[in-house]
Amino acid sequence: MSSFSKLFLIITCFICLSSCHKDSDDDLTSDYLLGVWEYENEDEVDGTTYIFQLVLGPNDLAGEIVRLESSTGEVTSSFNELIWNKINDVIVVEDSTTSGSYVLNSGNKLISKTNENLVLIKISQDYSLYLGE
């Protein structure tokens, strides 16, 4: 085998092996995910605004805030403490009875795996307003 053929074979093997290498799931780093993610929707009929916030903090701490604002200005809100975990490219958020799963899309938005219309955008890095450390 000529030197050129050996070099070509080595380079081809290197390219194949490096391009087939599975990237670590650190592309979806926990540090990037920390913060406040929000979905907002307004009911066109009665003018009620529905705001859902998912707060991801360190040490698997999470919170879920649901706020309804009526057209009359009345506000109803709730906060539920949750835990979260990242499994491969899926963010799993759960409490003692329910769980939800989200994936981070290429536009850096969290998309619910059960409702593709539930798209959360990151509005803040500061989770400390809602979660202790």
C-alpha positions as CSV (number, residue, x, y, z in Angstrom):
1,M,0.0,0.0,0.0
2,S,1.4,3.3,-1.0
3,S,2.1,6.1,1.5
4,F,-0.6,8.2,-0.1
5,S,-3.2,5.4,0.3
6,K,-2.2,4.9,4.0
7,L,-2.5,8.6,4.7
8,F,-5.8,8.7,2.9
9,L,-7.1,5.8,4.9
10,I,-6.0,7.3,8.2
11,I,-7.5,10.7,7.4
12,T,-10.8,9.0,6.3
13,C,-11.0,6.9,9.5
14,F,-10.3,10.0,11.7
15,I,-13.0,12.0,9.9
16,C,-15.5,9.1,10.2
17,L,-14.7,8.5,13.9
18,S,-14.8,12.2,14.9
19,S,-18.0,12.9,13.0
20,C,-19.8,9.9,14.4
21,H,-18.8,10.7,18.0
22,K,-21.9,11.4,20.0
23,D,-21.7,14.8,21.6
24,S,-22.1,14.7,25.3
25,D,-25.4,15.9,26.6
26,D,-23.6,18.9,28.1
27,D,-24.8,20.8,25.1
28,L,-27.9,21.2,27.2
29,T,-26.1,22.4,30.3
30,S,-27.9,22.7,33.6
31,D,-26.4,26.1,34.2
32,Y,-28.0,27.4,31.0
33,L,-31.4,26.0,32.0
34,L,-31.4,27.7,35.4
35,G,-33.8,30.6,35.5
36,V,-37.4,31.6,34.8
37,W,-39.2,30.3,31.7
38,E,-42.6,31.7,30.7
39,Y,-45.6,31.0,28.5
40,E,-48.3,33.6,28.2
41,N,-51.6,33.4,26.4
42,E,-54.6,35.7,26.2
43,D,-58.1,34.4,25.7
44,E,-59.6,36.5,22.9
45,V,-63.1,36.0,24.1
46,D,-63.0,37.2,27.7
47,G,-59.6,38.9,27.8
48,T,-58.2,36.7,30.5
49,T,-54.4,36.3,30.4
50,Y,-52.9,33.0,31.4
51,I,-49.3,33.1,32.5
52,F,-47.4,29.9,33.3
53,Q,-43.8,30.2,34.7
54,L,-41.4,27.4,35.2
55,V,-38.5,28.2,37.6
56,L,-35.5,25.9,37.4
57,G,-33.0,26.3,40.2
58,P,-29.9,24.5,41.4
59,N,-29.9,21.2,43.3
60,D,-32.9,19.9,41.3
61,L,-35.2,22.6,42.8
62,A,-38.0,23.9,40.7
63,G,-41.2,25.8,41.0
64,E,-44.3,26.3,38.9
65,I,-46.3,29.5,38.9
66,V,-49.7,29.8,37.3
67,R,-51.3,33.3,37.2
68,L,-54.6,34.3,35.7
69,E,-55.3,38.0,35.1
70,S,-58.9,38.8,34.2
71,S,-59.9,41.7,32.0
72,T,-61.3,43.4,35.2
73,G,-57.8,43.4,36.8
74,E,-58.5,40.5,39.2
75,V,-55.4,38.3,39.6
76,T,-55.3,34.7,40.8
77,S,-52.0,32.9,41.2
78,S,-50.5,29.8,42.7
79,F,-47.0,28.4,43.3
80,N,-46.1,24.7,43.5
81,E,-42.7,23.5,44.5
82,L,-41.3,20.8,42.2
83,I,-38.1,18.9,41.5
84,W,-36.4,18.7,38.1
85,N,-33.9,16.6,36.3
86,K,-32.2,16.5,33.0
87,I,-32.2,13.1,31.3
88,N,-30.3,13.2,28.0
89,D,-32.0,16.2,26.2
90,V,-35.2,16.0,28.1
91,I,-36.0,18.2,31.2
92,V,-38.4,16.3,33.5
93,V,-40.3,18.3,36.1
94,E,-42.3,16.5,38.8
95,D,-44.1,16.7,42.1
96,S,-45.4,13.9,44.1
97,T,-48.2,13.1,41.7
98,T,-47.6,14.5,38.3
99,S,-44.7,15.1,35.9
100,G,-44.0,17.1,32.8
101,S,-41.3,16.8,30.2
102,Y,-39.8,19.5,28.0
103,V,-37.1,19.7,25.3
104,L,-35.0,22.6,24.4
105,N,-35.4,23.5,20.7
106,S,-32.8,25.1,18.4
107,G,-34.4,28.5,19.2
108,N,-33.6,28.1,22.9
109,K,-37.2,27.6,23.9
110,L,-38.6,24.9,26.1
111,I,-41.3,22.9,24.3
112,S,-43.7,20.6,26.3
113,K,-43.5,17.0,25.1
114,T,-47.2,16.6,25.7
115,N,-48.5,19.9,24.3
116,E,-46.4,21.4,21.4
117,N,-48.4,24.7,21.8
118,L,-46.8,25.1,25.3
119,V,-43.6,27.0,24.4
120,L,-41.7,28.6,27.2
121,I,-39.2,31.4,26.6
122,K,-36.5,32.3,29.2
123,I,-37.3,35.6,30.7
124,S,-34.7,35.7,33.5
125,Q,-31.6,34.0,34.9
126,D,-32.7,34.9,38.4
127,Y,-34.4,32.0,40.0
128,S,-33.6,33.3,43.5
129,L,-36.8,35.3,43.7
130,Y,-38.8,32.1,43.9
131,L,-36.4,29.4,45.1
132,G,-33.9,29.3,48.0
133,E,-30.5,27.8,47.5
